Amino acid sequence: MTLYLKDPQSTVDYSVDWTTWLVAGEAITSTEWSITPSDTSAPTLGNIIDGDTVQGVYVSGGIAGRRYHLTCRIETDAGRQADRSLSLRIMER
């Protein structure tokens, strides 16, 4: 799992490129982002970025010193589902 550093005062976009996972002609029909732990100190998930095979989300906030897992779940027009996760460490820069 890839680790990214994020300042608690910044709003940053994170994305997953699904190009190599998708079968030729297959399209993403839904995208859902989640963050864990999802308590009141968790970063806020903002607008989703729909770039066809690249799906992203804007993330803001978080508590310095904490680590979170950001997960992108997709479903395709072929009925397949998949998750990809990354790790966020909140740090003052």
ABEGO torsion letter per residue (X at the ends): XBBBBBBAABBBBBBBBAAAABBBGBBBABBBBBBOBABAABBBBBBBBBAGABBBBBBBEEBBGBBBBBBBBBBBAAGBBBBBBBBBBBBBX
